[in-house]
Amino acid sequence: MDMDTRPIGVFDSGLGGLTILKTLSRTLPKEKLIYFGDTVNVPYGSKSKAAVTRFSLDIARFLQKQNVKLIVVACNTASALALPELQKKISVPVVGVILPGAMKAAQCTKNGKVAILATEATVQSKAYPRALKRLDKRICTVQRACPVLVPLIEEGWLHAKAGQYIIDDYLAPVIKSGADTVILGCTHYPVIKKRMAARLGKNVRLVDSAEVLAEEVKTRLTQTDQLNPSGRGSMKIYASDAPARFKRLAKNILGRELKRVYLKKLN
Ligand code: DGL
């Protein structure tokens, strides 16, 4: 069997994509993973398409220089705004998180009502409603932008009571819509999944892209004979600012201490 020992590149605006990285490392434990958290530019959700595309291209080019075999855009905002541009300009395959999340939601919904919680930019792009309609045109969608959640999560402020008020406010229209499936359309949100699930009740299914995406990456690499079956598995993490802070907060998501987070300024 052929093997490809090159790493897989993964990026997000900050900590959120670590929820994807964690699932990828579980699904593909022998692969080398390189993660880039763009902490100098976070949040992406309130930025323009031009800015998010520029940040994403810079990161993808950096990852390409690290000789990656595939890039995972572990960020809904960058996937919604910049994926076609990345796929055009980057020579290795680039995979986004919108389609995997939409596929999972289309599979899960029984009443055909799907709610999407995402950043402002992702909501405005209508990437999820479009993807869902393409998968099943009977699906009705309701979207809710949750701009305060990313800063809250990046601050590690999850324990605070104020956080619960904000979550409740964001969930109110979702509950009212009668949706039986809610997409966590931002890779930061799985961090507060339990708190959301407690509010939404057990009849509402919360879905995110991580598992479907990880399976998709595995299938692609299997089909192209690019897995690294005898590798040892590793994670190398870069942040574009404040790596020590990133390292400290990453522990909450990855469930373990990282040895080191490298500082990498791209511009
Ligand atoms: N975690 C990202 C997403 O999935 C970006 C959030 C942000 O930076 O606003 O959309």
Boltz pocket constraint, residues with backbone or C-beta under 6 A from the ligand:
constraints:
  - pocket:
      binder: B
      contacts: [[A, 12], [A, 13], [A, 14], [A, 16], [A, 17], [A, 42], [A, 43], [A, 44], [A, 45], [A, 46], [A, 74], [A, 75], [A, 76], [A, 77], [A, 78], [A, 119], [A, 122], [A, 150], [A, 185], [A, 186], [A, 187], [A, 188]]
      max_distance: 6.0
